[in-house]
């Protein structure tokens, strides 16, 4: 690490150096801000710089004689759809630009309490409900790999920022893939926690979210390597009484007997799998096999049905509860996208919605039985190369490429299962280099097994940031 610029250091190496006193928090923070000021104008990943606050906090941490937290001095970013005291929780919507948070959300509170320094707030699409990051309030976020590829969404600002070295960790959240889309698009690494793992609450909210949104949406982090997830995620899962359904379980579960069985799933749901995506999946399977996992080609149960019912059930709730605000406050673009969502995945009506909501338990049970035999499941993420910016506004085919081809992602949210994403291949196609991410899902409460597996893959396939930085 000593030979790298500070903005390229891992979160764990930064914290180790600042905790032992060989590196000042102010030095790290200044380096992160300098990188933000150099890289962000071309990316528009950070839409609110907190440089002054961050420098003051860094200086205070250097002066303090209090015990140092586990993330002491680690520069991080926060997504603009989560409350940070004194800052707008705009969610990418012009009408919400003055919704100022009265207090920190649990994820922000935990990061700060652990010693992290927040250097900026990152972009999201309107209502955080697209796989691409653009909005009328702040504009488009660009991918550090080039203009030929979307930065993903809805945590697109977070994914672009962390890969560009704007912070060692980036906060994001995920209701249908919003951590994993940006990780896949930008070549980053993430694990979507399972239901109840990370406490969630926005003090600025005026009403509770819909029940299915509560069951599917989670808070998490995007990093550049899996080790930093093992290092940082235990901080996020600390309890907060404002989330009454948080499950206070340790990060590490009971070790499993070796070899751990991994099911490799290749169902393309009729979309077809691009050959380069198949290569990325093969690379991951080979790496896991080489690491001692028992890798077997076998399909989990009811995958297409689970995903389709999940899409339609969530959209049923969204149309009734969020739909009026989207119509009133959203742009014509986001309303056109939602019209296409409703067309391709028609919301359920009346009692049919209640029946399908209840049937979620049936699907979850079938998967729990499968995961009892195969604790990990390796799948594609997108079935095709990551799409170009604005693809989801290009009519039915655009929405199919952005949403339909991510069927494997949405299943995990509907079931409340944890799922990680990491790059295992980089290819020059369709106008430039593109990282290809795969998904590793796992048993409920066993994010640690997923991150272990991603570490095993990374021991054989270097993180994509090394290739990105070498190109730049």
CORCOR-V47773 format. One record per pair of residues at least 12 apart in sequence whose C-alpha atoms are under 8 Angstrom apart, sorted by the first residue. I is the first residue (numbers start at 1). J is the second residue. Records with the same first field share a line. If there is no record, write none. Layout:
# CORCOR-V47773
I = J  J
This chain:
# CORCOR-V47773
1 = 13
6 = 28  31  32
7 = 28  31  32  35  165  166  167  168
8 = 165  168
9 = 168
10 = 168  224  228
11 = 71  74  168  169  228  231
12 = 71  227  228  231
14 = 28  73  74
15 = 70  71  72  73  74
18 = 72  73
19 = 68  72
24 = 62  73
25 = 58  59  61  62  72  73  74
26 = 55  58  59  62  73
28 = 73  74  75
29 = 54  55  58  73  74  75  117  119
30 = 55
32 = 75  119  165  166  167
33 = 51  119  166
35 = 165  166
36 = 165  166
39 = 164  166
40 = 161
42 = 142
43 = 141  142  143  144  160
44 = 123  139  140  141  142  157
45 = 122  123  141  142  156  157  158  160  161
46 = 120  121  122  123  157  158  161
47 = 120  121  122  123  138
48 = 120  121  122
49 = 119  120  121
50 = 118  119  120  121
51 = 119  120
53 = 119
54 = 117  118  119
57 = 117
58 = 73  117
61 = 73  115
68 = 114  115
69 = 113  114  115
70 = 114  115
71 = 111  114  115  116  232
72 = 114  115  116
73 = 115  116  117
74 = 115  116  117  167  168  169
75 = 116  117  118  119  167  168  169
76 = 116  117  118  119  120  166  167  168  169  170  171
77 = 118  119  120  121  122  158  166  167  169  170  171
78 = 108  118  120  121  122  158  170  171  172
79 = 121  122  123  124  155  157  158  170  171  172
80 = 92  121  122  123  124
81 = 124  128
82 = 105  202
83 = 101  102  103  104  105  108  202  203  204
84 = 101  102  103  104  105  108
85 = 100  101  102  103  104
86 = 100  101  102  103
87 = 99  100  101
88 = 100  101
89 = 101  204
91 = 124  125  126  127  128
92 = 123  124  125  126  127  128  135  136  137  138
93 = 126  127  135  136  137  329  330
94 = 136  137  329
95 = 329
97 = 137
99 = 204
100 = 204
101 = 203  204
102 = 203  204
103 = 203  204
104 = 202  203
105 = 200  201  202  203
106 = 199  200  201  240
107 = 198  199  200  219  236
110 = 235  236  238
111 = 235  236
114 = 235
119 = 167
122 = 155  157  158  161
123 = 138  141  155  156  157  158
124 = 153  154  155  156  157
125 = 153  154
126 = 330  334
127 = 326
128 = 153  154  155
129 = 153  154
130 = 153  154
131 = 152  153  154  177  178  181  392  402  403
132 = 150  151  152  153  154  156  389  390  392
133 = 150  151  152  153  154  155  156  157
136 = 331
141 = 156  157  160
142 = 160
143 = 160  185  186
144 = 160  163  164  186
145 = 186  432  433  434  468
146 = 432  433
147 = 388  389
148 = 388  389  430  431  432
149 = 185  386  387  388  389  434
150 = 185  386  387  388  389  390
151 = 182  185  186  389
152 = 178  181  182  183  184  185  186
153 = 177  178  179  181  182
154 = 173  174  177  178  179  181  182
155 = 172  173  178  179  181  182
156 = 178  181  182
158 = 170  171  172  182  222
159 = 182  183  185  186  188  222
160 = 182  186
162 = 188  222  223  224
163 = 186  187  188  223  224  465
168 = 223  224
169 = 221  222  223  224
170 = 221  222  223
171 = 219  220  221  222
172 = 219  220  221  222
173 = 192  217  218  219  220  221
174 = 192  216  217  218  219  220  413
175 = 213  216  217  218  413
176 = 216  217  409  410  413  414
177 = 409  410  413
179 = 191  192  220  221  222
180 = 192  409  420  421
183 = 222  421  422  437
184 = 381  386  421  422  423  435  436  437  438
185 = 386  434  435  436  437
186 = 435
187 = 224  422  423  435  436  437  463  464  465
188 = 222  223  224  225  421  422  423  463  464  465
189 = 222  223  224  225  226  420  421  422  423
190 = 220  221  222  223  226  229  420  421  422
191 = 220  221  222  229  418  419  420  421  447  450  451
192 = 218  219  220  418  419  420
193 = 218  219  220  417  418  419  447
194 = 218  416  417  418  419  444  445  447
195 = 215  216  217  218  416  417  418
196 = 218  245  246  247
197 = 237  246  247  248  249  445
198 = 218  219  220  236  237  238  239  246
199 = 219  236  237  238  239  240  242  243  245  246
200 = 218  219  242  243
201 = 242  243
210 = 317  318  321
212 = 314  317
213 = 314
215 = 414  416
216 = 413  414  415  416
217 = 413
220 = 233  236
221 = 233
224 = 463  464  465
225 = 455  458  463
226 = 451  452  454  455  458
227 = 451  455
229 = 451
230 = 448  451
233 = 251
234 = 250  251
237 = 251
249 = 445
251 = 446  447  448
252 = 446  448
253 = 445  446  448
258 = 293
259 = 292  293  294
260 = 293  294  374  375  376
261 = 293  294  295  296  373  374  375  376
262 = 293  294  295  296  374  375  376  377  378
263 = 295  296  297  298  299  300  374  376  377  378
264 = 285  295  296  297  298  299  377  378  379
265 = 297  298  299  300  377  378  379  380
266 = 299  379  380
267 = 299
268 = 383
269 = 304  407
271 = 383  405
272 = 383  384
273 = 383  384
274 = 383  384  385
276 = 385  427  436
277 = 380  382  383  384  385  436
278 = 380
279 = 425
280 = 423  424  425  436  437  438
281 = 378  379  380  424  438
283 = 424  425
284 = 424  438  457
285 = 378
287 = 456  457  460  461
288 = 453  456  457
291 = 456  457
300 = 367  370
301 = 366  367  370
302 = 363
303 = 408  411
304 = 407
306 = 363  411  414
307 = 407  408  410  411  414
308 = 345
309 = 356
310 = 360  410  411  414
311 = 345  410
312 = 345  346  347  348
313 = 347  348  353  356  357
314 = 347
315 = 341  342  345  346  347
316 = 346  347  348  349  353
319 = 347
333 = 393
336 = 393
337 = 392  393  399
340 = 395  396  399
341 = 399
344 = 396
360 = 414  415
361 = 415
363 = 415
364 = 415
368 = 443
371 = 442  443
372 = 443
375 = 442  443
376 = 440  441  442  443  449  450
377 = 440  441  442
378 = 438  439  440  441
379 = 408  438  439  440  441
380 = 408  437  438  439
381 = 406  408  409  421  437  438  439
382 = 405  406  407  408  409  437
383 = 405  406
384 = 401  405
385 = 434  436
386 = 434  436
387 = 401  402
409 = 439
412 = 441
416 = 444
417 = 441  442  443  444  445
418 = 441  442  443  444  445  446  447
419 = 439  440  441  442  447  450
420 = 439  440  441  450  451  454
421 = 437  438  439  440
422 = 437  438  439  454
423 = 435  436  437  438  463  464
424 = 436  437  438  457  461
425 = 437
426 = 464
435 = 464
440 = 454
